[in-house]
Structure formats: structure tokens, C-alpha cells
Amino acid sequence: MKRLIWIFAACLLSFHATAAPVYQKLVCRDNDPFVFCTQGCKGVDKNWSPVDPISGTWQADPGYCWKASPVRCCKHGSHCGAWTPTAIAAVKQYEEICPAAAKQGNWTDPSRRPESVPYEH
């Protein structure tokens, strides 16, 4: 019986040690995970857009090419915008944090946009 208790305790401790915390303070959208995972950053930091938050997929916005892209993303010699440091940090957070939700919620208030509740962010 004592052996079984020790095995159970060891399992609990090993499970706790492998579970990594998901929470991080988000670098944009005033730390609002719903808006961050569904819309990404805004303003000068909007260099990418979410595609599927649950899988962590995203795409570079037109005019911005991810620095590690193997293909040329700016066509006909147009200028490629440089990503901001905030946008680079945010896309890494997006890939780590948003898939941890396991399922995506939906915004249910038709009278207001999620980025304007409780204030514009």
C-alpha cells in the first residue's frame, strides 16, 4: 500500500513539473487574449494577421515579409516593410499562447466590437 502511495505521489510531482504555464503578458492589445488571438496587433505593429488561433497559424500582411521567408513576398519591386520588434514578439506569443485555448470562443455582442470593450484597444 505504501509503495502505491509513493508511486502516485511521484506521478503527481512529475505531471506538475512537466506542465508549463501558459500565461504571459501580451505585448499588444492591452493584454486582451480574445482580441489578440482573433485580430493580432494594430497600428504600426500590424505586420501579420491570425489565420487560425487554435492551430497558431498566421500570415504576413500585404507589404510585410516575414524575415525567415524563403520566397520573395513583395511583387514587382514594391517595398517590403520591416517588422517592428513588437510584431516579432507578438507573433511568437501568438504561436505559443493562442493554441493553448483548445477551442475558440465567439463574440456575441452585435452592438459592440470586441476591441472596443471596455475601451478601445
C-alpha positions, 0 to 999 in steps of 0.5 A: 500500500505504501509503495502505491502511495509513493508511486502516485505521489511521484506521478503527481510531482512529475505531471506538475513539473512537466506542465508549463504555464501558459500565461504571459503578458501580451505585448499588444492589445492591452493584454486582451487574449480574445482580441489578440488571438482573433485580430493580432496587433494594430497600428504600426505593429500590424505586420501579420494577421491570425489565420487560425488561433487554435492551430497558431497559424498566421500570415504576413500582411500585404507589404510585410515579409516575414524575415525567415521567408524563403520566397520573395513576398513583395511583387514587382519591386514594391517595398517590403516593410520591416517588422517592428520588434513588437510584431516579432514578439507578438507573433511568437506569443501568438504561436505559443499562447493562442493554441493553448485555448483548445477551442475558440470562443465567439463574440456575441455582442452585435452592438459592440466590437470586441476591441472596443470593450471596455475601451478601445484597444 
